[in-house]
Amino acid sequence: MENITLTHDGVTIKLIESDGQLQEAVAHLRQHKELALDLEFDQNRFTYGFNLCLIQISDGCGTCYIIDPFTINDLQPLFRVLEDKSITKIIHHSNNDILLLNKLGCNIRGVLDTDVAAKILNYERSSLATVMKEEFSHEVDKSQQSSNWNTRPLTEAQLIYAAIDVIYLHRVKERLVKQIEEVGRLHWLQEENQLLEALTYIESENPHMKLRNAFRLNYYQQFILKELYAFRDEMGKQLNKPSSYVISNEGLVELANNPNTDVHEWLNHTKGIHGALKRPRNEKLLKDALDQAKEKAKAENISHDYPQNRWQRPPRTPETEKRKEELTAVQKQLIATYGEFATRLIINQSLITDYSITGQLRCTKQYATDILFQTAAALDVPLPKPSLRTADEL
């Protein structure tokens, strides 16, 4: 598509497909102090990895840009706008967007997350569609929600759907922030946004151990699984397919559990195997990877013992039960004061469980800690000094 311009609900939608067009768009965007932002990405759904597919930005004044990263050589001019903390970036449910931008080398600043704003206002469901319906009685079209954003050319329906994710955000932000100010929780939103800005993309450590039933394997089998996981990941890259499409997670654990199986028979009698892996060349690569893993395990004298069950529950004692009951009482009072869903930003079951076991309060938010201790004091519940981590330490 070239010079595509559409309109929706009074907003002009412009498709940006070249570096020159991007420079013009950036010059326009810099004239505004608030921008609405959203990304479309593919995270191991249709292709390998965590990949940017589209960037949508609205100026709130009638113009929305749909930026195609597949046809643009340098996104740095746009990234500099996103990193400018003097320009507010309104995003709905920003976690994955921030992580992907960080992965691409962009440390976004000036974030205002309207999903968090809705949670602060005790929304049970905080999707953009829900918020739009609740606040504006506006039904959002989600028919393209399952689109493959890797495909080109983009359809008009896809472009309009992508634009809808940002063209209403200025109004949503204005409405929600006003309500938050009225209930005196603006400092909640400010701290939550700072924590979001501190998110950093990090590759998962030992991802093979997150596969179902991996913890049931012995040390030797877990070693084999790690090597097979790396092989599968490399095949995913080569085929540009999600790794789990190459060999299913269940199949990978099964092979690690029975590393002496006949690979050819296993490939042809196991569900969830990509057809390309059954080709003679790739079958040999898998067999070689398995053989090398077994040789490496033998050379490193990897034990066939089973690890102790690290998921075993700690013993319950009168002390652990007392701490749990006390903090649960605080949680109930918070729910009565702020609502069930807003309270989840202050305290959750994980914090209660950790406190009951360890006797330590490991907090991440100053506003939540203050509220927690004020409520506990009102209930005569004694709490230890919290271990508070700042946004810079997360």
N, C-alpha and C positions, 0 to 999 in steps of 0.2 A: 504494500500500500504506500502511496506517496501523497503527502499533503492532505491526509485524511482529517476532516473536521466534522464533528457531529454535535448535536445538541440534546440535552436532556434536562427537563424541568428548569429551563431558562439558563442552563450552564453550557458554555461552549467547551467541547472536548476536543483537544488537539493531540494527535499522535506524533510523537517525537522519535525520528528514526535516523538522525544523523548528528554528528558532532556540532555542525553549524546550527542546526535547529535547537540543540541542547544549550548552546551558548546564549541564544536569544531567549530561551525559556528561563535560564538562570538569571539573566539580567532583569527580566520581568519579576521573577519571584523575590529577588533581593529588595524590591520596593515595598514588600509587605512584611509586617511584624508577626503575623500568624499564618502558618501554612498547615494544611491537613495532608497527612502522609499515609500511604499504605503500600505494601509490597505484595506481589504475587510471586510465589516461589514453589519449587518442587523439592521436597525433602524425602528422597528415596521412595517416591510413589510411582513415577513413570521412568525416571532416569537415575543414574548413580549419583549419590551425594546430596548436598544441600545447596541448591542453585537458584540464583535470582532470575526471574522470568519477566517481571514488569515492575515499574515504579509509578505510582499514581500520586500526583500532588495537585491540590486545589488551593487557589489564593483566597477563597472565600468571597470573591468579588465578581464571580461569573466566569472564571476561566479554570479549566482542569487540564493538566498535562498528563498524558499516558506515555511514559518513556520506555522505549524498547532497548534493553541492554544488549540484546543480541546483535544489534546493528550499529552500536555506538562504541567507538574505540576507547574513549577516555571519560569516565564518570567523575573524575576528580573535581571539575567545576561544581557539579551538583553536591558532591560530598562536602565541599567547603561550606556550602549553604547549610547543610544538615549539621555540621559541626559548629556553626555560629550560634552561641548560646543566647544572643540577643534576639534571635528569631524563634518564636514558640513553634514547636512541631506537635500538632494535635494528632494523636494516633489512637486507634481503638484496639486494645489488647496487643501491646507493643513488644512483648517478650521476644518472640521469634524474629520479628523484624529487626530489633536491636542486635540480637545475636548474629544474624546474617550480615548486617552492615558491619559489625565488628570483625567478622570473619573476612570481609572484603577490605578491611583497613579503614573503615569510617567509624569514628567514635561520636555518635550523634549526641547532641546536647540540646537543652531547651525542650525536653519531652513533657507533654501533658497527655496522660493516658485516660481517655474517657471511659474505658472499661473499668479501671480502678475507681474512677469517680462514681460510676454506677454502684459498685460494690460498697463504697463508703456510704452511699445513700440506701444501703440495705436491699439492693436488687437481688432477688433470688436467681434470676437469669439475666446476665449482663451483656448478651450479644448485641451487636449494633441493631439488628432487626428488632429485637425486643425493646431496646431503648427507644428506637424511632416510633414503634407502635405505642409504647406507654406515654411518651412525652409529646408526640406530635400526631398520634393516630394515623401514622403513615406506614403502609405496608411496603417493605423492601423486597424487591424481586431477587430471589436467591437461586434462580433456575440454572445459572452457570457456575454454581458453587463447586461442582466436581469437574470443572473444565481441566483439560491438560494444557497448561499455560506454556508448554514447550513448543506447541505446534504453531506454525506460521503458514499462511497469513492469518492474523487474528480476525475474527468475525466482528461485525458491528455489535452483535449481542454481547460478545465478550468485552469489547471496549466500553460499552455502556455499563455493564455489570461492574467492571473494574473501577469506573468513575464513581459509581454509586457508593462505593466504600469510602470515598473522601468528600464528596460534594455536600454532604449534610453535616460533616463533623464540626464545622464552626458553630452551627446552630446548637448542636448537641452539647458542645463544650460550654457555650454561653449559658444554656439552661441548667446544666448540671452544676457548674461552678457556682452559679447564683444560689442554688439550693444548699450547696455545701457551706457556703459563706453564712447562710441564714442559720445553720445548725452549729456553726463554730468549729468546723472540721477542716478548714483549709490547710492547716499545718499537717494534717494526715496526708492530704493529696501531695503536698510539696515534698514531704519525706519519701513517700512511695515513689514519686517520679525520680528523685535523686538515686534511690536504690536501683531503679530500672536503668538509669543511665550508666550505672556501675557494672552492669552485666557484661561479661567477657566470654567470648566463644572459646571453649576448650574441648579438644577431642576427648571422648570418654576414655577413662583408664580401665584397662582390662574389659573391653566390651563383650568379649566372649563369655565372661562369667555372668552376664545379664540375661543370657539365653535361658529359657525355661529348662529346669532340671540339670543345668550345668553344675550346680553345687552338689548334686548327688554323685558326680563322678569322682574317682580317686585322683590322686595327684598326677599320676601318669596320664590318665585319660584327659584331665584338664590341660595338661601340657600339649597333648595331641590336638585338642580342641582349639587352643590358641593358634597353633600353626595352621590348622585347617581354616580357621577364621581369616587369617591373613591371606591365604591362597584364594578363598572365596571373594574377599574384598578386591584383590587384584583382578580377578576375572570379571567382577562387577564393573570395574573401571574400563577394562578392555571392551566389554560388551555394551557399556553405557546403560546398564540395567541395575536396579536396586539389588544389592548383594543377596538379599533373601529370595530374589527371583532366580538366582543362579542355583543355589541350594537352599532349601527351606531351613529355617532354624531348627525344626525338629529333626530333619534329615542330617544336619551337621552334627548335632549332639549324638544322634544314633551312630554315625560313623565313628565319632571319637570314642563312643562306648564299646564299639566292636572294630578296632583298628586293623584286625587281621582278616577282615572279611574280603571276599573277592570283589574288587572294585567294579569290574564289568557287570557282574550280576547285581551288585548293589545299585548301580546307576540305572539299570533297566527294570528294577523292581521297587523303586522308591518314589513316592509322590513328591512333587515340588522340585523337580530337577529341570533346569532349562535345557531345551533341546540341543543348544550349542555345546553343552558340556559333554554330550554323548558322542560327539565327533571323535574319531580315533586320536587326533592330535591332542585335544583337550582332555580326553580320558587318560592319556599317558601323563599329561601334566599333573592331573589329580593323583594318579598312582605314585608318581615321583615325589610329589609333595608329602604324601602320606608316608612313603618309605623314608624320606629324609627326616620327617618328624620323629619317626620311631628310632632311627639311628641317633639323632640328636638327643632324644630322651635317654637312650641307653648310655651314650657317651657322658651325659651329665648325671647319670645315676639317679634318675627321677624315681621316687618311691611309688610303689603300688598301694600304699596305705591310703585310707580314706581320712579326709580332714575331720576334725571335730565339728559337730554341728554348730556353726556360728550363728544360726538363726534360733538357737534354743533360748527360750524366754528366761530372763533372770528370775530367781526365786522371789515370791511375794512374801513380804514381811509386814508386821504391824506398822513399821515406819513407812514403807513404800505405799501401803494402803492409806495411811493417814495423809501423806502428802498428796496423793491422788484425789482423795475426797475433798481436801481443803481447796485445791486449785480448781476442781470441778465446781465447787460452790461459787468461787469467784467467776468462773465462766458463765454460770447460770445468771448471776447478777448482771454481768455485762450484756447478756442476751436480752434481759429485761430492760436494760437501759438503751442499748444501741440497735437491737435487732439481731437475729441469728446470723445473717450473712455479713453484716458489717463487723460483727464480733470475730469472724474468722480471720480478719486482718490483724486483730489484736492477739488472739490466742487460738491455738488449734490442738487437736488431739495429740499430735506429735510432740508438742511442747509439754503437754500434761504428762505424757508417758515418760519422756526423757527426765522431767523433774522428779517424777515419782521414783524412778530407778536410781538416779544419780544424786538427787538433792541439790542440783545446780539449775539455775534459770539461765539458759543460753538464749538471749534475746538479740534481735537484729534491728529493732526499730525503737527509737527514743520515745516517740509519742505513745506507742503501744505499751512500752515499759512504764511510763508515767501513769497511764490509765490503769494498768494492771495493779500497780502498787497502791494507787489511791483507792481503788475498789477493795483490794485486800485489807487495807487499813480500816476502811469503813465496816468491814465484816469481822475485824479482829483476827484476821488470818496472818500469821507471821510468815514472811518470805525472806530468803537470804538475799544478800546483795547480788544483783544480776551481773552476768557476764555479757556486756553489751558490745557488739561489733558494729563499727561505723560502716557507712557505704564504701569508704576507701579500703576497708579491710575485707570486704566480701569478695 
